[in-house]
Amino acid sequence: MLKIEDTIANWHLCYMAPTVELLIGFADSTESQIASQIQNYRDNKKNVVVQHEGMPEADYMVTEFSGLTSDTWDLESVFTEYYPNLHRRSAVLTIVGVFEHEFDKLCQTCCDELKLDTRLEDVGGKGLERAIKYLSKNVKVEMHKSTQIWQTMLKIIKLRNALIHQDGKVVDHDGNQISAIVEHCKAVDALTIDENNQLVLHEGYLHFVLSTYKSYIELVNSSLLVRTKA
């Protein structure tokens, strides 16, 4: 990471823009690994005969790869759908977690630089929404919560929470659909819901998340620059 002094004025140009650039590289690397693993499966799966000693008529052929066999697993689904989805789910948790951490650090920077009496820890709530509340009420910065970008970010956060707490299901513990996530899936081509009400993240979703956060960060930065000139 670049070593740069944290100030409100340089938050975007010298810090967040490079951070976004690194995360785009991370998303690219994740998709590259997924593609490589799928190709590895297709190139190296092999057919093997399961033999029954003394009963050759009971022998049968299966496909085997990485210790799994087609008589037990749907290998095509495991290696081209299930594992890629796990990789993308993990990447979403990482990306959203990084941005939450960076917004918390921004709150700390504002508190120190502007010599505010209230710290982020004194504000109720958690995660990104707590940071946004702090920046709005304590730093007096416009946080653009009426924009479509903010509404999309809230849906991304709900999706992230479903990945953590509900194994990626789009229904809550009472069996009710989580409407915000269902709407998000309908609006984003890189998201689908399978027959078990679980989220399936396809290629393109990681970059969608990054693009959304990048746009919101640019809006916040414009507000921060106005605040520093006040």
Secondary structure, 3 states (H helix, E strand, C coil): CCCCCCCCCCHHHHHHHHHHHHHHHHHHHHHHHHHHHHHHHHHHCEEEEECCCCCHHHCEEEEEECCEECCCCCHHHHHHHHHHHHHHHHHHHHHHHHHHHHHHHHHHHHHHHHCCCCCHHHCCCCHHHHHHHHHHHCCCCCCCCCCHHHHHHHHHHHHHHHHHHCCCECECCCCCECHHHHHHHHHCCCEEECCCCEEEECCCHHHHHHHHHHHHHHHHHHHHHHHHHC
